[in-house]
Amino acid sequence: MGLFLMVQLFKVNNHTIDTSNFNNLLHDNIVEIFEKTIAEYVGAKYACSINSATNAIFLSMLNKNVTVNLPSMIPPVVANAIITSGNKINFIDDIDWVGHSYILHEFDDYKIVDSAQKLEKNQFEKECNPEDLMFFSFYPTKPLGGSDGGMIVTDDYEKYRWFKSAVLNGMSYANNNWDRKISFPGYKMYMNSIQAKICLNNFKTFEEKMLSLHKLVDIYNRELGYDNSSSHLYRIEVTDNLKFINNMKKDKIVCGVHYSALHLNTIYNNGDKFVCPKSEKLQSRTVSLPMNEDLSNNDILYVIEKIKENL
């Protein structure tokens, strides 16, 4: 019988992986290296990787049985994770959080900070107390984009230890080694080595990428008269966002909408009356402009020209 060898290549964010070496990718210590890299970068003692930031929300809010004050204009995955983890939502009219970190929920002795759209040096140290939790996203469109994944950081060892067990089926965790004892019914939510390897590769040029995006934000601000600071999403307000987006598409420029007002969706409001007039107005007026570090000066000037034509 002959030996059949199949070599597959796949590419995510300009990083190519040869899956003929798949076994090594799944059993090296690349995940631990990535956890240490992010912990050091944001100024936290501990970092637990996870397969998505959505699941970071789910685990951090699991069975808390609380009501979370949540911006109506937010990705539905956030609302879904809060509800499916056993909590309720009170939608609020906060329209300024987009592109930044925000407090997802504050308990008596610690808070949870959602920073899925922001990643900065020493960020945990600046925004959190030692007992707090902060999490990040590595979805392809996020500041440090990968194939997906997330990270939960804290200075609280007991919280860190619980998350490390929870993401790997509830297995006990001690001294960076796993034993086969199941401490509690956990979840299959760990980050795999492929995800970590892509993120680590992209981290090499992360500061350079962010510098380019900061410059793009400065140009948008100067030319369009805004004072935005997020390097993840650049939002402007137009009269009719769908019309504006379609017109920009004719000029081969893709824009987006971030986000819809979730409190108007019947699956979330359960008959409750949430008062969010700013969110209701903005959902038909907000537009997110192209944010890409590879845009040339000519590209940027072309985008700005077409924006002004369509305003």
Phi, psi and omega per residue, in radians:
M1 nan 2.208 -3.115
G2 -1.359 2.819 3.122
L3 -1.567 2.164 3.120
F4 -1.838 2.061 -3.126
L5 -2.044 2.128 3.105
M6 -1.933 2.145 3.103
V7 -1.850 2.179 3.118
Q8 -2.068 2.477 3.071
L9 -2.097 2.394 2.949
F10 -2.392 2.694 -2.974
K11 -2.248 2.230 3.080
V12 -2.323 2.181 3.133
N13 0.868 0.821 3.084
N14 1.174 0.261 3.095
H15 -1.969 2.102 -3.090
T16 -1.769 2.331 -3.129
I17 -2.111 2.287 3.092
D18 -1.607 1.893 -3.056
T19 -1.395 0.019 2.981
S20 -1.174 -0.327 3.091
N21 -1.828 0.523 -2.981
F22 -1.052 -0.713 -3.080
N23 -1.042 -0.755 3.127
N24 -1.132 -0.627 -3.132
L25 -1.112 -0.537 -3.090
L26 -1.527 -0.167 -3.029
H27 -2.227 0.199 3.060
D28 -1.578 -3.042 -3.082
N29 -1.810 0.459 -3.071
I30 -1.109 -0.581 3.126
V31 -1.132 -0.790 3.131
E32 -1.104 -0.636 3.100
I33 -1.125 -0.739 3.134
F34 -1.162 -0.719 3.092
E35 -1.022 -0.798 -3.140
K36 -1.126 -0.670 -3.140
T37 -1.080 -0.811 -3.122
I38 -1.218 -0.723 3.126
A39 -1.010 -0.816 3.134
E40 -1.144 -0.659 -3.083
Y41 -1.164 -0.736 -3.074
V42 -1.609 -0.096 3.087
G43 1.442 0.650 3.103
A44 -2.029 2.710 3.122
K45 -1.326 -0.640 -3.010
Y46 -2.304 2.577 3.078
A47 -2.457 2.262 3.088
C48 -2.004 2.045 3.110
S49 -1.340 2.724 -3.090
I50 -2.642 2.818 -3.016
N51 -1.355 -0.190 3.030
S52 -2.882 2.672 3.075
A53 -1.179 -0.510 3.080
T54 -1.017 -0.768 3.121
N55 -1.246 -0.413 3.016
A56 -1.123 -0.722 3.060
I57 -1.086 -0.845 -3.108
F58 -0.965 -0.880 -3.095
L59 -1.192 -0.694 -3.098
S60 -1.199 -0.411 -3.128
M61 -1.872 0.127 -3.015
L62 -1.057 2.113 3.060
N63 0.979 0.557 3.086
K64 -1.388 -0.428 3.086
N65 0.971 0.900 3.133
V66 -2.180 2.945 3.019
T67 -1.807 2.159 -3.068
V68 -1.753 2.206 3.025
N69 -1.376 1.879 -2.979
L70 -2.113 2.320 3.055
P71 -0.978 2.378 3.138
S72 -1.134 -0.671 3.120
M73 -1.518 1.512 -3.062
I74 -2.612 2.689 3.089
P75 -1.002 2.374 -3.126
P76 -1.050 -0.433 3.126
V77 -1.074 -0.521 3.118
V78 -1.194 -0.857 3.118
A79 -1.066 -0.737 -3.127
N80 -1.085 -0.742 -3.126
A81 -1.138 -0.649 3.122
I82 -1.150 -0.767 -3.109
I83 -1.223 -0.821 -3.087
T84 -1.217 -0.294 3.080
S85 -1.552 0.058 2.999
G86 1.760 0.533 -3.095
N87 -2.245 3.060 3.109
K88 -2.053 2.876 -3.094
I89 -2.168 2.374 2.929
N90 -2.009 1.872 -3.085
F91 -1.275 2.364 3.138
I92 -2.116 2.865 -2.990
D93 -1.686 0.909 3.115
D94 -1.666 2.003 -3.104
I95 -1.956 0.090 -3.032
D96 -1.804 -0.078 -3.048
W97 -1.315 -0.399 -2.960
V98 -0.995 2.249 3.132
G99 1.532 0.023 -3.097
H100 -2.230 3.092 2.979
S101 -1.524 2.711 3.115
Y102 -2.657 2.779 3.125
I103 -1.401 1.956 3.115
L104 -1.201 -0.802 3.088
H105 -2.791 2.544 3.126
E106 -2.092 2.067 3.066
F107 -1.594 -3.128 -3.105
D108 -1.105 -0.626 -3.008
D109 -2.060 -0.010 3.062
Y110 -2.883 2.886 3.113
K111 -2.210 2.794 3.083
I112 -1.982 2.157 -3.109
V113 -1.932 2.115 3.077
D114 -1.533 1.932 3.113
S115 -2.128 0.691 -3.119
A116 -1.112 -0.410 -3.082
Q117 -1.889 0.252 -3.100
K118 -2.623 2.412 3.050
L119 -2.561 1.984 -3.105
E120 -2.354 2.722 3.128
K121 -1.105 2.354 3.127
N122 1.063 0.424 -3.056
Q123 -1.148 -0.756 3.127
F124 -1.089 -0.758 -3.134
E125 -1.057 -0.626 -3.085
K126 -1.411 -0.619 -2.960
E127 -1.842 -0.230 -2.984
C128 -2.229 2.824 2.946
N129 -1.667 2.854 -3.072
P130 -0.956 -0.605 -3.072
E131 -1.445 -0.109 -3.063
D132 -1.353 2.903 3.022
L133 -2.045 2.403 3.035
M134 -2.353 2.432 3.111
F135 -2.295 2.712 -3.076
F136 -2.217 2.784 3.134
S137 -2.049 2.510 3.052
F138 -2.105 0.506 2.993
Y139 -1.023 2.599 -3.020
P140 -0.897 -0.539 -3.083
T141 -1.558 -0.058 -3.070
K142 -1.450 2.933 -3.068
P143 -0.845 -0.883 3.010
L144 -1.824 1.443 -3.057
G145 -1.375 2.497 3.046
G146 -2.365 -2.527 3.035
S147 -1.527 -0.312 3.042
D148 2.642 -3.132 -3.139
G149 2.150 2.994 3.135
G150 -2.681 3.078 3.134
M151 -2.548 2.344 3.063
I152 -1.907 2.168 -3.120
V153 -2.107 2.634 -3.137
T154 -2.918 2.893 2.964
D155 -1.790 0.011 -3.089
D156 -1.614 1.910 -3.053
Y157 -1.120 -0.699 -3.101
E158 -1.130 -0.697 3.072
K159 -1.126 -0.800 3.121
Y160 -0.993 -0.795 -3.111
R161 -1.102 -0.678 3.119
W162 -1.126 -0.785 3.136
F163 -1.102 -0.702 3.135
K164 -1.053 -0.627 3.085
S165 -1.331 -0.733 -3.048
A166 -1.075 -0.637 -3.079
V167 -1.348 -0.227 -3.136
L168 -2.157 1.044 2.983
N169 1.130 0.253 3.126
G170 1.471 0.270 3.129
M171 -1.199 2.551 3.100
S172 -1.140 2.595 -3.115
Y173 -2.374 2.176 3.114
A174 -2.696 2.352 3.088
N175 0.942 0.647 3.077
N176 1.124 0.334 3.093
N177 -2.213 2.523 3.137
W178 -1.709 2.407 2.901
D179 -1.880 3.141 -3.041
R180 -1.628 0.088 -3.134
K181 -1.377 2.243 3.069
I182 -1.600 1.984 -3.098
S183 -1.383 -0.552 3.137
F184 -2.841 2.822 3.115
P185 -1.179 1.822 -3.099
G186 -1.749 -2.679 -3.013
Y187 -2.376 2.744 3.032
K188 -1.618 1.436 -3.050
M189 -2.272 0.283 -3.092
Y190 -1.295 2.662 3.012
M191 -1.382 2.357 3.099
N192 -1.583 2.978 -3.049
S193 -1.158 -0.530 3.121
I194 -1.130 -0.803 3.091
Q195 -1.031 -0.797 -3.108
A196 -1.138 -0.695 -3.105
K197 -1.135 -0.719 3.111
I198 -1.118 -0.783 -3.135
C199 -1.116 -0.735 3.121
L200 -1.098 -0.684 3.102
N201 -1.105 -0.761 -3.137
N202 -1.251 -0.428 3.129
F203 -1.158 -0.428 3.141
K204 -1.049 -0.560 -3.104
T205 -1.985 0.274 -3.049
F206 -1.099 -0.820 -3.118
E207 -1.092 -0.689 3.104
E208 -1.117 -0.730 3.101
K209 -1.066 -0.812 -3.093
M210 -1.155 -0.613 3.088
L211 -1.076 -0.742 3.108
S212 -1.116 -0.702 -3.138
L213 -1.211 -0.650 3.073
H214 -1.066 -0.708 3.116
K215 -1.139 -0.680 3.101
L216 -1.103 -0.749 3.097
V217 -1.054 -0.749 3.129
D218 -1.063 -0.700 3.129
I219 -1.166 -0.805 3.091
Y220 -1.001 -0.825 -3.131
N221 -1.023 -0.805 -3.090
R222 -1.154 -0.744 -3.047
E223 -1.431 -0.475 -3.038
L224 -1.903 -0.116 3.070
G225 1.382 0.432 3.107
Y226 -1.813 3.026 3.104
D227 -2.317 0.826 -3.126
N228 -1.331 2.663 -3.124
S229 -2.201 -0.226 -3.117
S230 -1.266 2.325 3.062
S231 -1.692 0.168 3.098
H232 -1.781 -0.885 3.123
L233 -2.246 2.317 3.058
Y234 -1.975 1.908 -3.062
R235 -1.866 2.438 2.983
I236 -2.190 2.952 3.137
E237 -2.008 2.283 3.130
V238 -2.191 3.033 -3.124
T239 -1.261 -0.736 -3.101
D240 -2.477 1.823 -3.008
N241 -1.196 -0.617 -3.141
L242 -1.165 -0.699 3.090
K243 -1.133 -0.767 3.131
F244 -1.067 -0.806 -3.121
I245 -1.090 -0.733 3.122
N246 -1.133 -0.688 3.107
N247 -1.152 -0.706 3.117
M248 -1.171 -0.598 3.123
K249 -1.104 -0.592 3.098
K250 -1.092 -0.472 3.098
D251 -1.665 0.285 3.100
K252 1.104 0.615 3.071
I253 -2.082 2.136 -3.082
V254 -1.717 2.134 3.066
C255 -2.027 3.013 -3.114
G256 -2.428 3.137 3.087
V257 -2.201 2.135 3.117
H258 -2.335 1.681 0.214
Y259 -2.559 -3.069 3.011
S260 -1.420 2.791 3.103
A261 -1.477 1.822 -3.026
L262 -1.177 -0.445 -3.063
H263 -1.163 -0.257 3.100
L264 -1.473 -0.193 -3.139
N265 -1.444 2.204 -3.022
T266 -1.123 -0.432 -3.120
I267 -1.270 -0.276 3.136
Y268 -1.787 -0.509 -2.982
N269 -1.545 -0.349 3.078
N270 0.854 0.577 -3.136
G271 1.490 -0.120 3.109
D272 -1.227 2.627 3.136
K273 -1.850 1.755 3.099
F274 -1.660 2.333 -3.103
V275 -1.765 1.785 -3.110
C276 -2.398 1.164 -3.056
P277 -1.125 -0.637 3.133
K278 -1.148 -0.689 3.118
S279 -1.154 -0.735 -3.140
E280 -1.101 -0.691 3.137
K281 -1.236 -0.748 -3.015
L282 -1.279 -0.471 -3.061
Q283 -1.102 -0.381 3.095
S284 -1.752 0.048 -3.072
R285 -2.148 -0.359 -3.067
T286 -1.383 2.454 3.097
V287 -2.397 2.361 3.067
S288 -1.755 2.197 -3.086
L289 -1.493 2.831 3.099
P290 -0.987 2.277 3.089
M291 -2.270 1.708 -3.100
N292 -2.523 2.262 -3.089
E293 -1.183 -0.255 -3.109
D294 -1.598 0.012 3.104
L295 -1.146 2.254 3.087
S296 -1.382 2.953 3.084
N297 -1.032 -0.698 3.107
N298 -1.143 -0.670 3.090
D299 -1.068 -0.809 -3.102
I300 -1.093 -0.791 3.135
L301 -1.104 -0.637 3.108
Y302 -1.153 -0.779 3.123
V303 -1.051 -0.813 -3.127
I304 -1.100 -0.718 3.104
E305 -1.015 -0.796 -3.110
K306 -1.253 -0.569 3.065
I307 -1.061 -0.851 -3.108
K308 -1.118 -0.605 3.104
E309 -1.157 -0.552 -3.030
N310 -1.743 -0.063 3.120
L311 -1.247 nan nan
